[in-house]
Amino acid sequence: MKNLTAKNKVGVATRDISPDWPLFLAGYPNVERTSDGINDPLFASAIFLSDGTNSIIMVSVDLLMFSPMLARQMREEIEKKTGVPASNIMLSCTHTHSGPMTYQMLSRKGTSPCDSPDSRYMKFFSENVIASAVEAVKNAVPAEIAFTSAQISGVGTNRHDPKGPRDPECSIIVTRDPISKKLISLSLFYCMHPTVMHEDSKKVSSDFPGFARKFLNASLGKDLKIIYHTGPAGNQSPRYDVKGQTFAEAERLGSILGKAVLESVNKLKGDDFRDDLRICAAVKKLELPFRTFKPLKEAEATLEAARAKFAKLKAENAGHGPVRTAECDIFGAEKAVVLSKAQEKGEIAALVKKYNPVEVIMLGIGDVRIVGFPCEIFVEYGLAVKEKSPLKTFTVTLANGELQGYIVTKDSAAKGGYEAFYAIFLPESGDMMVSGLLELINKSME
């Protein structure tokens, strides 16, 4: 008879981090956008996994992003309260564009209606991120773990070219009680911008990931904890699949994702679950190279060209996707002007010094590896890790911080565009992260 005393333990917890007072919503910084209510709640969702010797914690937060300095502080506080090493803790953001601002970006200095986060909310959300992790450890129970995935279509594409690079896989970790077989948690990893809702919405929302969670809770039980992680999605967007920027549309896309996940979870068999999986973790620090921005006059000329292209496409009724892409190019070009000015003052070099060295993280559960990119990075880099990894690998973006902009590919940097216009770190940075993460994966197998 199978031993029902599991070696693996799992603990989960969620904390509501929705603000109950009006706050500037991050994600579309060029317009005044103060919240006037909550459409659906924001959560800090934590999972703790242990093999009896080693433990890891992952917390996914329904926010746009936060700095690596704040992430480090929260991880160190979690370590103090739980004993789980900070190097074994990954805090990431779902990247909803309808949550409060929790970071400052040099590229928005003087151009946004709001340049700095609300200090009261910063304290509130960070305390609850820490509390969710501590509670997850306290809630730990024997558990079985299984892995699966779902192929997703209809939720989004590459935002520059609908036929361009994308990662359609939603990777899934399932945990359940070893005796009752009742599900404890689902951890989802999917590469797509949560940007169904645009700047005209002033409601707090977790966007389509929240509706995917809602669908799965309705299908599998309201007590099931669902931890949603956004994978490398810097150039991924729903814009070519949406029929409008409404909550009904966010629910439609979330339900598409939820149904695909549900189908894969329901196909799992008893033998797919294990209770003896080894847990491991490692981090690597990297000194990333940064770029030199164009002189101010050239940056201003690029901005005027972006504005002209947008006006032309709009006049030609080129369609929502191309027009939105051109509009975003304007936002990027505006930020590049700000950064050209900052470069003249030496502010770019000072910022990079503050951010470097950058840390990448690898977490292991059995023969699966979860890698975290500390930035908003293009999907090609995540695909590269998956392709070259000797083990099944899940990817997470904005893990333990952000990098003041995107990490784009060399091809994108040459073409220009929204993300490339104001990326502070060079594309080689992405290659270095891929190499660093693969090194961690390979070492974890020794």
N, C-alpha and C positions, 0 to 999 in steps of 0.2 A: 504494500500500500504506500502511496506517495506520502512523504513527510509533509505535513501541513504547516509546519513551523518554518516560515520563509526566512531566508537569510537576508534578502533585500527588504528594506523598509522605505516607505514613501509617505510624505506628509504634504498636504496642500492647504492653502489659505488664500482668501481674497480680502482686500480692503477697498471700500469705496473712496475714491479720491476726487469725486466731483465737487467743484466749488459751489457753495451755497450763497455766493455773492457775485456781482458782475465783475468779469475780468476780461482783459484783452485776449482774444483767441489767436494762438500762433498758427502759422501755416500759410497765411496770405498777408504778409506784413505791409503791403503797399496801401491797404485801405483800413479805415477805422472799423473795428470789428469787436465791439464789447458784447459779451454774452448777455442774453436777456432771458435765459432759462436753460433747462436741461431736457434734451430729447431722450437720451439714454445715458446711463451712468458710465463713468470712467472707473477702471479698477487697477489696482496693483495686485497681480495674480502670481503667487509663489508656489514652487514645488521643490521639495527636499528629497533627495535620493541617497540611500546609504547601502553599503554592502557589509556593514558591521565594522569595517576598518576605515574606509574612505567615504567621504560624503561630498555632495555638490548641492548648490542651490541655484535655481534660475528664477528670476522675477521679471515678468513682463509688465510694462507700465503703459497705460493708455494715454500717452503724451507724445508730442512731436520728437523731442530729444532733450538731453541734458548734457552738461559738460563732463569730461573725464575726471576733472578735479572733484566735482560733486559725487560722481559715481564712486570714486576712490574712498571718499569720506563715508558714504553709506555702506560700502563693502567692509570697511574697517570696523564700523560700528556693529554690523551684523556679526562679524567675527568675534568681537568682544562679547556679544550676547549669546552666541550659539556655539562657539568653538570651531566652526567651519572656517578654514583659512580663506582670506580674501581672494587668494589665487584660485579658489574653487567656486567662486561666486560670479555669476553673470547677471547683470542688470541690463535690460534692453527696453526699447520703446516700440510700441506698435506703429508709431509714426502718424497717428491720427492728426489731421489738420484742423480739428475742431475741439482742441483742448487748450488750457491756459499756457501762456508762454513760461518756459522754465529755463531759459538760456539767453545769453547775449551774443549777437554776431557782429563782428567788426564791419561786415559788408552792409549792414543796415543802419549804421551810425548816422543819425541826422536825417534819414529818409523815411523812417517808419513812424506811424502815429504813436508807437510804443517801443522804446529802446531797451527797457529793462523789466525783468520779471517782478511780480508782486511778492514782497518779502514774506508776507503772511502765508501766502499759498505755498511758497517754497518750503517753509517750515512744515506746513501741514502735509504736503505730499511726501516729502522725504521721510518724515516720521512714520508715515503709513507704509511706505516701501519697506522700511526697516522692520516695522511691526508685522507685516505680512510674512517676511522671511522667518522671523522668530516664531511666529505662530505655526508656520508650516513645519518647523523642526519639532515643536511641541506636539503636533498632531500626528507624528510619524507612527505608522502601523505596518505590520508585515504585509507584503504585497508581491504580486506577480507583474511582470513587465513584458510587453510585446511591442513590436514595431511594424508599421505598415505605411502605405502611402496612397495618395489619390491623384489622378491626372485631372487638372482643372482647365476648363475652357469656358469662355463667356464672361469672365470676371475682369479681364484686362489683357493688354499686350505691351509690346515695346512702344513707348510713346513717340519715338521718332519715326518708326516704321512698323506698322502692325505685323509685318512679316519678319521683322528683325529678331535678334536674340531675345529669348525669354526662357524662364524656367517654369514649366507647367506643373511641376510636382509639388504637392502638399505633403510633406513628411509628417508622420504621426507617431507619437509615443502614447501607448495605452497602459494604464495601470489598473489593477483590480484586486479585490480581496481574495486571498487564496482559498478560503473556505466557501463563502457565499457566492463567489464569482461576480459580485456586484462591482461595476466600474467605479473607480475612485477618481481618475483624472484622464483627460486627453491633453496632450501638448501638440500644438499645430505649428508648422513652419512653412510659410508661404511667401513667395516673392512678389509683392504687389503694393503699390502706393494706395493707402486708404484715403482716396481723394474723390469720392463720389460727391461729397458736399463741398461747395465752393464758398467764396467770400461773401455771397449774399445771405448765407445762413449764419445766424447769430446764436444758434443753439449749441450747447455742449453736446458732443457726440463722439463715440468711438468708431463711427462710420461702419463700413460693411463688416469688419471683423466682429464688432459687437453683435450684429444681426446673425452672423454665422454661429456665434456662441448661443444666442437666443434660440436659434433653430435646433441646435444639438441638445440643449437643455430640455426643450419641448419634446424631443424625440427619445432621449436617453435618461431623462430624470433631472429635476431641478437642482438636486444636490450634487450633481456631477460638476467637478471643477474643470474649467477649460482654460488653458494657458496658451494664448495666441502670440506667436513670435513672427515678426516680419523679417523675411530674408532679404538678400541683396536686391534692391528694387529702385536704385537711383534713376534708371531709365525705363521703369515699368509704370503703367498707368491704366486706369479703367476708361480713359477718355474715348477710345474707339469702340467700346462696348456699351457705354451708358446711353440711355434714352432721355436723360435729363439729370439735373442735380437736385434730387429730392430724396427724402427719407424713405419713401416707397421704393425708389430705385436702389438705395443702399441696402434695403431689406431684400430686394430681388437678387442682387449680386451675392449678398451674404448667404442667402438660401441656396444658391447654386453651389457655393463652396461647401456649405453644411451638408447638403444632400450627397455630394461626392465623398466627403469624409465619412458620413454615416454608412454608406454602402461598403466602403473599405473596412471599417471597424466591424461591421456585421459579418464579414467574411472570415474573420479571425477564428481559428480553431483552438482547442484546448492546448495542443502541443506547441502553439506559437508563443505561449506564455512561459516565462522562466522566473525563478525566484532566487537564482544564484549568480547573477550578473556582476562582474567586477566593475567597480567605479574608479575612475581616475580623472585627473585634471592637470593642466599645465598652462603657463603663460610664457610669452616671449616679448621682449621689448625691442623696438625698432626705431632707428633714427631716420625719419622720412624726409626726402628732399622736397623743397618747396619751389614754387615758380617765381619768375619775374614778370610783373604785370606791364602792360603796354604803357607808354607815356600818356599823360592825361589827354592830350589832344587826339591821339589815336583811339583811346577808349571812348571819348565823346563822339567821334566819327562812327564807331561801331554801334553806339547807341542810336544815333540818327538813322543808320541803315536798318537796324532792327525795327524801329518805329515805322519806317517807310514800307518794309516788307509786311508788317502786320496790317497796315492800312490798305495795302494792295489786296491781300488775301481776303480781308473783310469785305471790301468793295466787290470782289469777285464771288462772294458767297461760297468760299472754298470748302466749307464744312466745319463742324465743330472741332474735330481733331486737329487739322492743320492750323486753324485760326488760333486755337488755344495754345498750341505749341509756339506759334509766332508771338503770341502775347507774353508767354513765359520767357521767351528770348529777350523781350524788352526788360523784364524784371532782372534777368541775369546781367544784361548789359548795364543797367543802372547800378547794380552792385559792383560791377567791374570798375565803373567810374569812381565810386567811393573807395575801392581798394587801391586804385592808382594814386589817389590823393594820400591814402594812408601809407603807401609805399614811400612816397616822397618824405614823409615825416618819420620813417623808420619803424612804423607801427607793425608792419608785416613781420619783420625779423623778430621783433619783441614777442609777437603772438606765437610764432613758430617755436621759439625758445621755451615758451610757457607750456606748449603742448608736447614737444618732444622730450623724452622718447615716448612713442606710442606703444600701447600694449595690445597684443592679440591673445585670444584665449581659446583653449580647446578643452572640452569636457567629454568624458567617455563613459558609456553605459554598455557593458558587454562588448560586442563587436561593432557598435555604432559610435560614431564620433560627432559631436556638435561643435562647430567652430563659430567664433564670434568676431566679426569685423567691427572695429571701433569707429565707425563712420557711416555716412550715407554713400554707398558704393554701387557701381554699375553691376548688373546681373552677370556679365561675362566673367567677373572674378570669382563669384560663387560657383558658377558652372565649371570653371577651371579646377577648383578644389575638388568638386564632386568627381570630375572626370579622372583626375590624377591620384586621388586618394585610394589606397589599397583596401580601405574599409568603407562601408556604407556611411555617408556623411550628410548631416543636416547643417544648414547655414543660417546665420542670424546677422542682421545688420544693426547698426547703432548699439553695439554691445559694449557696455561700460564706457559710453561717452560718444561724442561727435567730434568732427574735425573742421568746424567752421565752413562747411560746404561739402561738395561732392568729391569723390575719387572717380574720375572718368577714364575711359580707355584712350590710348594714343590716337586712335582714329577719330574719336569724338573731339579730342583736344584740337586736332588739325582742322576739323570742320567748324568748330565753334558751336554756339548755341547756349541755351539757358544754363545748363550745369557747368559747361566748360568755361563760360565767361568769368565765373567768380570762384572756381576751384583754386584753393590756396596750395594744395599739395599736388605734385606732379603725378602723371599716370604711373610712373615707375613705382610709386608708393603702393599701388594695388598689386603689382607684381611681387613686391617685397613681402606684402602680407600673405599672398598665396604661398610663396616659398616658405615663409615662417610657419604658417599653419600646417603645411604638409610635413615640415620637419617635426613639429610637435606630434602629429599623428603617427609618423613612423617611429619616433622614440617611444611612444606609448605602447607599442607592440613588442618592445624588447623584454 
